[in-house]
Structure formats: C-alpha cells, structure tokens
C-alpha cells in the first residue's frame, strides 16, 4: 500500500508563515508458515508550531518499521518489532533512534488476553549526550461484548545518559483504549496515553500525556468518514 498526502497550512495569525509540506508511506506484508511479517517506510516534511520547541519549526522525519507475529500454539503468540527513526528540526537538535519492543501474549479466556513486553533502544543525539533506554510493560485486552472492547497497557521506562553525569530517569508510561462499535459501519474510540521521547532541545527529553477520540463511519458502501480530535 502506497500513500501520499500534500499538506497546505494557512494561519490567520501573522506571527506564523503559511507553508507547504508532505507525507508519504509505503507498507507491505506477507505470511510464511506460522509467521505474519510486515515492513513499512514513511517520510514526513512539515512546518508547524510545536509544544516541544514553542515555535513554528520545520521537521523532517524518516521512519522504518519491521514487525513479525508468530503463533506458538492456540493460546500463546509472539509480537516482535524493530524500529528506526531519523528526526531533524531547523535550528534545533536532530537525532537518530533505533529501538525494539517485543511481546509474549497469552489467551486466558475467549474474550480476555494479556501480554508482557520488553524493549530497549539507543538514541544518537547531534548535540546532546547519547541515550540508551529499556522498557518493561504489561497489557490486557478485554472484549466485554461484540460491541465494546477495552485495552490497557502500562509499565516503566528507564533512560541512561551516556555522558554528562546525569542520573538515570525512571518514567511511568501507559496507554488505554476503549472502542465502541454499535453497528458494523460505525466505530468510536477514545485513547489516553503517556509516553517519553527524545527532544529537539539539548540535554532534555519530552514527556507527552494526551487523550484522543476518533469516529469512523462508512458511507454509501465505499466511502468512509473519519473525524478525530485530541488534547
């Protein structure tokens, strides 16, 4: 699947400049015996106000992801991922990140499953100390009915700065999603999360906590309407 989107941004506030940007992504997948394999590559070029820099900043991003799922038996499975992300921002620090997060899943009951995840990564900063990090998470998925499902995930992330003498950071991370599908053509979901990521500012990391809502409605058989918002 190949997707391309041009982005035109127009601002009523004269403190910001109107800009043109673009995003593109290529995704593919296949199966081999008990494996399901996927590969994706995305590109983004945009210029918009960001909370991280407190200004209108042009950012360019390249992201690559390789994932695989393996069915061990009727109750247990593995989810494996490898990620690479290159980020650059005008007049701010750029970074390259390589990471993995792998899950062991278990089906407890027909409508309840859970998993344990372990991951880690390395961040190469252009003007700050490099970072290594580890993640330890757990998650549970409960399909309460044919129309309602709930997924909860949480854990801890530990970051180490490889120079500068700063103490390691220990941060809680979590995510929760509830989905309601009253009809086959209608789906509504609400997601809340807290994550920690690399920052465009020197010697800092970015902690993000947010809530988003999404409504997806199929119209006339082949046309879809999607509305989303968040804070």
C-alpha positions in Angstrom: 0.0 0.0 0.0 1.4 3.4 -1.0 0.0 6.6 0.4 0.9 10.3 -0.3 -0.6 13.4 1.2 0.3 17.1 0.4 -0.1 19.5 3.4 -1.0 23.1 3.0 -1.1 25.1 6.2 -2.7 28.5 6.4 -2.6 30.7 9.5 -4.8 33.7 10.5 -2.1 34.8 13.0 0.6 36.8 11.2 3.2 35.5 13.6 3.2 32.3 11.6 4.0 31.6 8.0 1.8 29.7 5.6 3.6 26.5 4.5 3.5 23.5 2.2 4.5 20.0 3.4 4.1 16.4 2.5 3.9 12.9 3.9 4.4 9.6 2.2 4.3 6.0 3.4 4.8 2.5 1.9 3.6 -0.6 3.7 3.7 -4.3 2.8 3.2 -7.7 4.4 3.3 -11.4 3.8 2.8 -14.7 5.7 5.2 -17.6 6.0 4.1 -20.8 7.8 3.0 -19.5 11.3 4.6 -16.1 10.8 2.9 -12.8 9.7 5.5 -10.3 8.6 5.3 -6.6 7.8 7.5 -3.8 6.7 6.8 0.0 6.5 8.6 3.1 5.5 7.3 6.6 6.0 8.5 10.2 5.3 7.2 13.5 6.6 8.2 17.1 5.9 6.1 19.7 7.8 6.4 23.2 9.3 4.1 23.9 12.2 4.1 25.2 15.8 5.1 22.5 18.2 4.9 22.4 22.0 8.5 20.9 22.1 10.1 24.0 20.5 7.5 26.7 21.4 7.8 28.0 17.8 7.0 27.2 14.2 9.6 24.6 13.3 10.2 22.7 10.1 10.8 19.0 10.9 11.8 16.1 8.6 11.2 12.6 9.7 12.1 9.1 8.2 10.7 6.1 10.0 11.2 2.4 9.2 9.5 -0.5 11.0 9.8 -4.3 10.6 7.4 -6.5 12.6 6.5 -10.1 12.9 3.9 -12.2 14.7 4.3 -15.8 15.5 1.6 -18.2 16.6 3.3 -20.6 19.1 0.1 -22.6 19.8 -3.7 -21.9 20.3 -3.1 -19.7 23.4 0.4 -18.2 23.0 2.0 -15.9 20.4 4.9 -13.5 19.9 4.9 -10.0 18.6 8.3 -8.7 17.5 9.2 -5.2 16.2 12.3 -3.3 15.1 12.1 0.5 14.5 14.4 3.1 13.1 13.6 6.8 13.2 15.6 9.8 11.9 14.4 13.2 13.0 15.8 16.7 12.1 14.5 20.1 13.0 15.7 23.5 11.7 17.8 25.3 14.3 17.3 22.5 16.9 19.0 19.2 17.7 18.5 16.2 15.4 18.5 12.6 16.5 18.6 9.1 15.2 16.8 6.3 17.2 16.8 2.5 16.9 14.5 0.5 19.2 12.6 -2.7 19.7 9.6 -3.8 21.7 8.7 -7.5 21.9 5.6 -9.1 23.4 4.7 -12.6 24.7 0.9 -12.9 24.6 -1.4 -15.4 26.2 -5.2 -16.0 25.7 -6.6 -16.5 29.2 -10.3 -16.8 28.1 -12.1 -16.4 24.8 -12.7 -12.7 25.5 -9.6 -11.9 27.6 -5.9 -11.9 26.6 -2.8 -10.3 28.0 0.9 -10.0 27.4 4.3 -9.0 28.8 6.6 -6.7 26.8 10.3 -6.0 27.0 12.1 -3.5 24.8 15.0 -1.1 24.6 16.9 1.2 22.3 19.6 3.7 21.5 19.4 7.4 20.6 22.2 9.2 18.9 21.8 13.0 19.5 23.5 15.6 17.3 24.4 18.0 20.2 23.5 16.1 23.4 24.6 13.0 25.2 23.6 9.8 23.6 20.8 7.8 25.4 20.1 4.2 26.0 16.7 3.1 27.4 14.8 0.0 28.5 11.0 -0.6 28.7 9.1 -3.1 30.8 5.3 -3.3 30.1 2.2 -5.4 30.6 -1.1 -5.2 28.8 -4.6 -6.7 28.8 -7.3 -6.8 26.2 -10.9 -7.4 27.3 -13.7 -7.8 24.7 -16.6 -7.1 27.0 -19.2 -7.7 24.3 -19.4 -7.9 20.5 -19.6 -4.1 20.5 -17.3 -3.0 23.3 -13.6 -3.7 23.8 -11.0 -2.3 26.3 -7.2 -2.4 26.1 -4.9 -1.3 28.9 -1.1 -1.2 28.9 1.4 0.2 31.3 4.9 -0.1 32.7 8.1 1.8 33.2 10.9 3.2 31.0 14.4 3.7 32.3 16.8 6.1 30.4 20.6 6.4 30.8 22.6 9.4 29.5 26.0 8.1 28.2 27.9 11.3 29.2 27.5 14.4 31.3 27.0 12.7 34.6 23.2 13.0 34.7 21.3 10.4 36.8 19.1 7.8 35.0 15.5 8.8 34.5 12.7 6.4 35.5 9.4 7.3 34.0 5.9 5.6 34.1 4.3 5.0 30.7 0.8 3.9 30.0 -1.9 3.6 27.3 -5.7 2.9 27.4 -8.2 2.5 24.6 -11.9 1.9 24.7 -13.8 1.1 21.5 -17.5 1.0 20.9 -18.9 -0.4 17.6 -22.7 -0.1 17.8 -23.1 -1.1 14.1 -20.9 -2.8 11.5 -20.5 0.6 9.7 -19.8 2.7 12.8 -16.8 2.7 15.2 -16.0 5.1 18.0 -12.9 5.0 20.2 -11.1 7.0 22.9 -7.4 6.7 23.7 -5.3 8.1 26.5 -1.5 7.7 26.8 1.7 8.8 28.4 5.0 8.5 26.6 8.6 9.6 26.8 10.6 10.5 23.7 13.7 12.3 22.5 13.7 16.1 22.4 14.7 18.6 19.8 16.2 20.6 22.8 19.7 19.9 24.1 20.0 17.7 27.2 16.3 17.1 27.5 13.6 14.5 26.8 9.9 15.1 26.1 7.1 13.7 28.2 3.7 13.6 26.4 0.3 12.9 28.0 -2.8 13.1 25.8 -6.3 12.0 25.1 -7.7 11.5 21.6 -11.2 10.5 20.2 -12.0 9.0 16.8 -15.2 8.4 14.9 -15.2 6.2 11.8 -18.3 5.9 9.7 -18.8 4.0 6.4 -20.9 5.9 3.9 -22.6 4.6 0.8 -20.6 1.3 0.8 -17.2 2.5 -0.4 -16.9 6.0 1.2 -15.6 6.5 4.7 -15.9 9.5 7.0 -13.2 9.8 9.8 -13.4 12.5 12.5 -10.7 12.8 15.2 -9.6 15.3 17.8 -7.5 15.4 21.0 -5.6 17.3 23.5 
